[in-house]
C-alpha cells in the first residue's frame, strides 16, 4: 500500500481515503460530514489552473476541496 497526498494524483486517477493526517484536526469533522470517510473511493476530475481547488467525484457527486483541506487526507492510489 502506497500512501500519498491528493495533490500527487493526476486528473483521471482514482484513489481511496485511508485516513487523516494528525495536523488536520480543524478540518477533520468538516471532511467527514462531506462524505470523505476512510474506505471511500474517488476519482480526480479537475484541478484549477493554479492548483487550488481540486475537484473529486465520489458517492455520485462532485466535491471541490481547497489545498489545505485536501492536504490532510491520507490516500492510497488505486
Residue pairs with C-beta under 8 A, 6 or more apart in sequence:
1 18
1 76
2 76
2 77
3 18
3 74
3 75
3 76
4 15
4 75
4 76
4 77
5 70
5 71
5 73
5 74
5 75
6 15
6 44
6 54
6 56
6 65
6 70
6 71
6 73
6 75
7 51
7 54
7 67
7 70
7 71
8 77
9 15
9 44
9 75
9 77
10 44
11 44
11 45
11 46
11 47
12 43
12 44
13 43
13 44
13 77
14 41
14 42
14 43
14 44
14 77
14 78
15 41
15 42
15 43
15 44
15 75
15 76
15 77
15 78
16 39
16 40
16 41
16 42
16 75
16 76
16 78
17 36
17 37
17 38
17 39
17 40
17 41
17 42
17 73
17 74
17 75
18 38
18 74
18 75
18 76
19 38
19 74
20 28
20 31
20 72
20 73
20 74
21 71
21 72
21 73
21 74
23 72
24 69
24 71
24 72
27 68
27 69
27 72
28 72
30 69
31 69
31 72
31 73
34 63
35 58
35 59
35 63
36 58
36 63
36 73
40 58
40 59
41 58
41 78
42 56
42 57
42 58
43 56
43 57
43 58
44 54
44 55
44 56
45 55
45 56
45 57
45 62
46 54
46 55
47 54
47 55
48 54
51 67
52 66
52 67
53 64
53 65
53 66
53 67
53 70
54 64
54 65
54 67
54 70
55 62
55 63
55 64
55 65
56 62
56 63
56 65
57 63
